[in-house]
């Protein structure tokens, strides 16, 4: 049980860090925040997405929900959220 909780805590921390770094946008653009989770089928992450969407409605931004089960998919998700380079 302890091992599962520590994995869950690490995944949650990764999600929060991803949320902070991926959410960068130009001031003139609509703000979109990518929320990347490792296990999108897990209730814990479903709840996080649900609460992020509630905050998005209240604060006026869009949440992009992304499930990325490995590092390669995380990198792809970050690249797609970043958009084209100037």
C-alpha positions as CSV (number, residue, x, y, z in Angstrom):
1,X,0.0,0.0,0.0
2,X,2.8,2.4,0.9
3,X,4.5,1.9,-2.5
4,X,1.2,2.6,-4.3
5,X,0.7,5.8,-2.4
6,X,4.2,7.0,-3.1
7,X,3.8,6.3,-6.8
8,X,0.5,8.2,-6.7
9,X,2.1,11.1,-5.0
10,X,4.9,11.2,-7.6
11,X,2.4,11.1,-10.5
12,X,0.4,13.8,-8.9
13,X,3.5,16.0,-8.5
14,X,4.5,15.4,-12.1
15,X,1.0,16.4,-13.2
16,X,1.2,19.6,-11.3
17,X,4.6,20.5,-12.7
18,X,3.4,19.6,-16.2
19,X,0.3,21.8,-15.6
20,X,2.6,24.8,-14.6
21,X,5.0,24.5,-17.5
22,X,2.7,23.6,-20.3
23,X,0.3,26.4,-19.6
24,X,2.5,29.1,-21.1
25,X,0.7,31.2,-23.7
26,X,1.0,34.6,-25.3
27,X,-1.0,37.4,-23.7
28,X,-3.1,38.0,-26.8
29,X,-3.9,34.3,-27.3
30,X,-6.6,32.3,-25.6
31,X,-5.0,30.6,-22.6
32,X,-4.9,26.8,-22.9
33,X,-3.4,24.8,-20.1
34,X,-2.3,21.2,-20.9
35,X,-2.9,18.7,-18.1
36,X,-0.8,15.6,-18.7
37,X,-1.5,12.5,-16.6
38,X,0.2,9.1,-16.7
39,X,-2.9,7.0,-16.0
40,X,-6.0,8.8,-17.4
41,X,-8.2,5.8,-16.5
42,X,-7.5,6.1,-12.8
43,X,-10.2,7.8,-10.7
44,X,-7.6,10.0,-9.0
45,X,-6.6,11.6,-12.3
46,X,-10.2,11.8,-13.5
47,X,-11.0,13.9,-10.4
48,X,-8.0,16.1,-11.0
49,X,-9.2,16.7,-14.6
50,X,-12.7,17.4,-13.4
51,X,-11.5,20.0,-10.8
52,X,-9.2,21.6,-13.4
53,X,-12.1,22.0,-15.8
54,X,-14.1,23.6,-13.0
55,X,-11.3,26.1,-12.4
56,X,-11.0,26.8,-16.1
57,X,-14.7,27.7,-16.3
58,X,-14.3,30.0,-13.3
59,X,-11.1,31.7,-14.4
60,X,-11.6,31.8,-18.2
61,X,-9.1,29.4,-19.6
62,X,-9.2,26.0,-21.5
63,X,-7.9,22.8,-20.1
64,X,-6.4,20.3,-22.6
65,X,-6.6,16.8,-21.1
66,X,-3.8,14.5,-22.2
67,X,-3.1,11.0,-21.2
68,X,0.6,10.1,-21.7
69,X,1.6,6.6,-20.5
70,X,5.3,7.0,-21.2
71,X,8.0,9.6,-21.6
72,X,7.8,9.7,-25.3
73,X,4.1,10.5,-25.2
74,X,4.8,13.2,-22.6
75,X,7.4,14.8,-24.9
76,X,5.0,14.6,-27.9
77,X,2.2,16.2,-25.8
78,X,4.4,19.1,-24.7
79,X,5.5,19.7,-28.2
80,X,2.0,19.7,-29.5
81,X,0.8,22.1,-26.8
82,X,3.8,24.5,-27.4
83,X,2.8,24.9,-31.0
84,X,5.0,26.2,-33.8
85,X,8.2,27.9,-32.9
86,X,8.7,31.5,-33.9
